[in-house]
Amino acid sequence: MSRLLQDVVGELSKLPGIGRRTALRLAIHILRMERESVAEMTESIDRFRNEVKYCTQCNNLSDEDVCPICADDERDHTTICVVEQVADVLSIENTHQYRGLYHVLGGLISPMQGISPSDLKIDLLCERIAAGGVKEVILALSSTMEGDTTNFYIFRKLAGCDVKITICLLYTSDA
Protein backbone atom coordinates (compact mmCIF):
# COMPACT_ATOMS: atom_id res chain seq x y z
CA MET A 1 0.00 0.00 0.00
CA SER A 2 1.21 3.52 -0.81
CA ARG A 3 2.80 5.34 2.13
CA LEU A 4 0.65 8.41 1.34
CA LEU A 5 -2.49 6.26 1.40
CA GLN A 6 -1.40 4.68 4.68
CA ASP A 7 -0.90 8.15 6.17
CA VAL A 8 -4.37 9.33 5.12
CA VAL A 9 -6.02 6.12 6.35
CA GLY A 10 -4.15 6.47 9.65
CA GLU A 11 -5.37 10.05 10.10
CA LEU A 12 -8.98 9.35 9.09
CA SER A 13 -9.16 6.32 11.39
CA LYS A 14 -8.45 8.63 14.35
CA LEU A 15 -11.98 9.99 13.96
CA PRO A 16 -14.58 8.43 16.29
CA GLY A 17 -16.51 5.60 14.69
CA ILE A 18 -14.13 5.35 11.73
CA GLY A 19 -12.23 2.07 11.52
CA ARG A 20 -9.43 1.34 9.10
CA ARG A 21 -11.73 -0.14 6.42
CA THR A 22 -14.03 2.89 6.46
CA ALA A 23 -10.99 5.18 6.49
CA LEU A 24 -9.67 3.38 3.40
CA ARG A 25 -13.03 3.82 1.61
CA LEU A 26 -13.04 7.53 2.52
CA ALA A 27 -9.45 7.96 1.33
CA ILE A 28 -10.25 6.33 -2.02
CA HIS A 29 -13.35 8.52 -2.31
CA ILE A 30 -11.27 11.65 -1.62
CA LEU A 31 -8.79 10.55 -4.28
CA ARG A 32 -11.63 10.34 -6.83
CA MET A 33 -13.01 13.78 -5.94
CA GLU A 34 -12.20 16.88 -7.97
CA ARG A 35 -9.09 18.64 -6.62
CA GLU A 36 -11.12 21.82 -6.08
CA SER A 37 -13.68 19.96 -3.94
CA VAL A 38 -10.93 18.44 -1.81
CA ALA A 39 -9.32 21.88 -1.41
CA GLU A 40 -12.69 23.34 -0.33
CA MET A 41 -13.17 20.49 2.15
CA THR A 42 -9.73 20.86 3.73
CA GLU A 43 -10.07 24.65 3.86
CA SER A 44 -13.46 24.30 5.56
CA ILE A 45 -12.06 21.88 8.15
CA ASP A 46 -9.05 24.13 8.75
CA ARG A 47 -11.22 27.25 9.15
CA PHE A 48 -13.56 25.40 11.49
CA ARG A 49 -10.71 24.19 13.69
CA ASN A 50 -9.03 27.60 13.82
CA GLU A 51 -12.02 29.95 13.96
CA VAL A 52 -14.79 28.20 15.87
CA LYS A 53 -15.48 29.63 19.32
CA TYR A 54 -17.28 28.50 22.43
CA CYS A 55 -20.25 30.66 23.40
CA THR A 56 -19.30 32.77 26.41
CA GLN A 57 -22.72 32.14 27.93
CA CYS A 58 -23.53 28.47 27.32
CA ASN A 59 -20.31 26.87 26.00
CA ASN A 60 -21.99 25.79 22.73
CA LEU A 61 -20.02 26.04 19.48
CA SER A 62 -20.42 29.36 17.73
CA ASP A 63 -18.99 31.62 15.05
CA GLU A 64 -19.43 34.59 17.42
CA ASP A 65 -18.79 35.19 21.12
CA VAL A 66 -22.47 34.52 21.85
CA CYS A 67 -24.17 31.69 19.96
CA PRO A 68 -27.39 32.23 17.97
CA ILE A 69 -29.45 30.33 20.57
CA CYS A 70 -28.36 32.56 23.47
CA ALA A 71 -28.76 35.67 21.29
CA ASP A 72 -32.33 34.76 20.26
CA ASP A 73 -34.74 37.05 22.13
CA GLU A 74 -37.67 34.78 21.22
CA ARG A 75 -36.31 31.88 23.28
CA ASP A 76 -37.23 31.32 26.93
CA HIS A 77 -34.27 32.82 28.81
CA THR A 78 -35.68 31.64 32.15
CA THR A 79 -35.01 27.95 31.41
CA ILE A 80 -31.62 26.31 30.94
CA CYS A 81 -31.18 22.73 29.75
CA VAL A 82 -27.85 21.30 30.92
CA VAL A 83 -26.28 18.80 28.51
CA GLU A 84 -22.99 16.94 28.26
CA GLN A 85 -21.83 17.82 24.73
CA VAL A 86 -22.60 20.07 21.76
CA ALA A 87 -24.09 17.05 19.94
CA ASP A 88 -26.79 16.90 22.63
CA VAL A 89 -27.84 20.48 21.81
CA LEU A 90 -28.16 19.51 18.16
CA SER A 91 -30.24 16.43 19.03
CA ILE A 92 -32.66 18.40 21.19
CA GLU A 93 -32.88 21.25 18.68
CA ASN A 94 -33.79 18.76 15.94
CA THR A 95 -36.97 17.89 17.86
CA HIS A 96 -38.21 21.52 17.63
CA GLN A 97 -39.88 20.98 21.03
CA TYR A 98 -37.61 22.94 23.40
CA ARG A 99 -37.43 26.75 23.26
CA GLY A 100 -35.22 27.52 26.25
CA LEU A 101 -31.46 27.99 26.50
CA TYR A 102 -28.72 25.41 26.96
CA HIS A 103 -25.58 24.91 28.98
CA VAL A 104 -22.92 22.55 27.62
CA LEU A 105 -20.75 21.02 30.34
CA GLY A 106 -18.12 19.57 28.01
CA GLY A 107 -18.23 16.14 29.64
CA LEU A 108 -19.32 14.32 32.78
CA ILE A 109 -17.67 13.86 36.15
CA SER A 110 -15.63 10.66 35.94
CA PRO A 111 -13.00 10.02 38.62
CA MET A 112 -11.91 6.86 36.75
CA GLN A 113 -11.01 9.01 33.72
CA GLY A 114 -9.60 11.81 35.85
CA ILE A 115 -12.46 14.24 35.05
CA SER A 116 -13.41 16.32 38.07
CA PRO A 117 -16.05 19.05 38.44
CA SER A 118 -13.38 21.71 37.87
CA ASP A 119 -12.74 20.24 34.38
CA LEU A 120 -16.33 20.98 33.37
CA LYS A 121 -18.24 24.24 32.87
CA ILE A 122 -20.23 23.89 36.10
CA ASP A 123 -18.93 27.18 37.56
CA LEU A 124 -20.08 29.00 34.40
CA LEU A 125 -23.56 27.51 34.94
CA CYS A 126 -23.57 28.73 38.56
CA GLU A 127 -22.53 32.21 37.40
CA ARG A 128 -25.42 32.30 34.92
CA ILE A 129 -27.90 31.37 37.62
CA ALA A 130 -26.40 33.81 40.13
CA ALA A 131 -26.80 36.62 37.57
CA GLY A 132 -30.57 36.18 37.93
CA GLY A 133 -33.50 35.57 35.63
CA VAL A 134 -33.25 31.77 35.53
CA LYS A 135 -36.29 30.00 36.98
CA GLU A 136 -35.66 26.39 35.93
CA VAL A 137 -32.63 24.21 35.26
CA ILE A 138 -33.25 20.95 33.39
CA LEU A 139 -30.50 18.38 33.93
CA ALA A 140 -30.56 16.32 30.73
CA LEU A 141 -27.60 14.02 31.24
CA SER A 142 -27.27 10.32 30.44
CA SER A 143 -28.42 7.76 32.99
CA THR A 144 -24.93 6.35 33.46
CA MET A 145 -22.92 6.34 36.65
CA GLU A 146 -21.05 9.43 35.41
CA GLY A 147 -24.31 11.16 34.40
CA ASP A 148 -25.91 10.41 37.76
CA THR A 149 -22.81 11.63 39.61
CA THR A 150 -22.81 14.86 37.61
CA ASN A 151 -26.57 15.34 38.16
CA PHE A 152 -26.11 14.87 41.90
CA TYR A 153 -23.14 17.25 42.03
CA ILE A 154 -24.98 20.01 40.14
CA PHE A 155 -28.16 19.41 42.17
CA ARG A 156 -26.18 19.90 45.39
CA LYS A 157 -24.30 22.91 43.97
CA LEU A 158 -27.59 24.63 43.09
CA ALA A 159 -29.39 23.66 46.31
CA GLY A 160 -29.21 27.19 47.73
CA CYS A 161 -30.38 28.87 44.53
CA ASP A 162 -33.97 29.89 43.94
CA VAL A 163 -34.46 27.73 40.84
CA LYS A 164 -36.59 24.70 40.02
CA ILE A 165 -34.37 21.74 39.17
CA THR A 166 -35.78 19.10 36.84
CA ILE A 167 -33.88 15.90 36.17
CA CYS A 168 -34.61 14.46 32.74
CA LEU A 169 -33.22 10.94 32.51
CA LEU A 170 -31.74 10.15 29.14
CA TYR A 171 -31.13 6.50 28.44
CA THR A 172 -28.10 5.62 26.40
CA SER A 173 -27.14 2.46 24.60
CA ASP A 174 -23.48 3.16 25.43
CA ALA A 175 -23.91 2.01 29.03
N, C-alpha and C positions, 0 to 999 in steps of 0.2 A: 504494500500500500504506500502511496506517495506520502512523504513526510509532511507536506503542506496539508494534505487531506487528514492525516493523523492529528495534526495540530488543531485544525478546525473541529474535528469530531471531539477531541479532548476538551476544547473550550465549550462547545455546545452541550456536552454531556454534564457540565457543571451546573446547568440549569435544573431546577427542581422538576421532577417527573420526566426528565429526558434521559433515557438510557443510551448506551452506545449505538444500538441499532437505529433508534429514532434520530440520534445525532447524525449518523451516517446518511440517512434519508434526507434530512434537512440540508446537510452539506452538499449533497448531489443536486438537490433542488436549487440551492443558491448558485451553484456552478452553472445551471441551465438558465438562470434568470438573466435579463439584460443587465449589462454593466451599470447603466444609469439607475436601474431599480435597486441594485445592490448598494450603490453609492448613497441613494436616498435613504435606504434602510439603515445603513451604518451611521449616517449623519444624524438621523432621527434618534437612534439609540444613544449616540454620543451627546447630543443636545439634551436629551432626557436626563441622562446620568449627571451632566454638569450643571444643568439649569433648574432642575426640579427643586422645589422648596417644600418645607413642612409648614403647614398653616400655624401661625403663632398662637391661634386660639384653641384649635382642636387637634393638631398634629396630623391632619390628613394631608395627602399630597396636593400640591397646588403650584400654579405658575406664578402666583402672587403671594405676598406675605399673609393675606387672609384668603382662604379658599372660597369658592363661589357659594358653598352651602352656608358658611358662617356669615357671608356678606348679604345673603338673601333676606330682605326685610319681611318677606311673606311667610317665612318659616316661623315655627313656634320657638322662640328664644328662651322660653321658660322650661323646656324639657331637653335633657341631654341623654343620649344613648351611648353608653360606654362599651366599646368594642376592642377586640385584641389587635386587629390589623386593618390596614386600608382596604383589603379585599372584603372584609366584613361590611364596610360602609357601602361598597359597590353592590354587594348582595342585597342588603336592605333597601337601598335606593331603587334597585331593579323591581322591587315589589310595588312601588308607588303608593305604599300604605302609610309610611311614617313621614311626618312633616316637621319634626323637631331638629335639633342639632346633634352633633356627634362628638365623641372624644375618643381618639385612638391611643391606646396605651403603648403600643409597640411591642407587645408580648404579654406573657403571663408570669406570675411569680413561680419560680421553679428552683428550689435550693439544689436539686440534683444536677441542674444545668448551670448553676451559679448565677441565676437571675434573681436579684432581690428587688424589693419595692423601689429602691433608689435608682434602679436601671430602667424603670418604666416612667411614664408621664403622669403618675398619680398626683404629684405635687402641683402640676399644671391644672389638673382637674380641681383640686382643692382651692386653688387661687381663683378659678372661674366661679366657683360656688360662693367663695368669700366675697367676691365683687358684687354679689347680689343679683336678683332677678330670676334665679333658677328656682323652680318649684318642685321639679321631679328629676331624679336621676334613675335611668333604666340601666341595670347591669346586664348586658347581653353577652355573656362570656360562655364558653363551652362548658359542658357538664363533665369535665375531667377533674382530676385531683388538683391540677394547677389552676384551672378555672374556678373551682370552688374555693381554693385558698385565696385567690385574688379577689373574688367576690367578698369573702369574709373580711379580708384586710381593708378593702375600700368601705365596706359597710361599717366597720369599726371606726375608720378614719373620719367618716362623715356623721357619726353618731351624734355629735353635738351641733350639727348644722340643722337649720330649719328647712329641710327638704324631704319630700317623700322619696323613699328608695324602693324601687321595684326590681325584683330579680327575675329575669326572663331566662329560663333554662334552655340552652341550645344543645341539642344532642348531636354528637359528631361520630362519624364512622371511624375516625382515627384512633379512638380510645381502645 
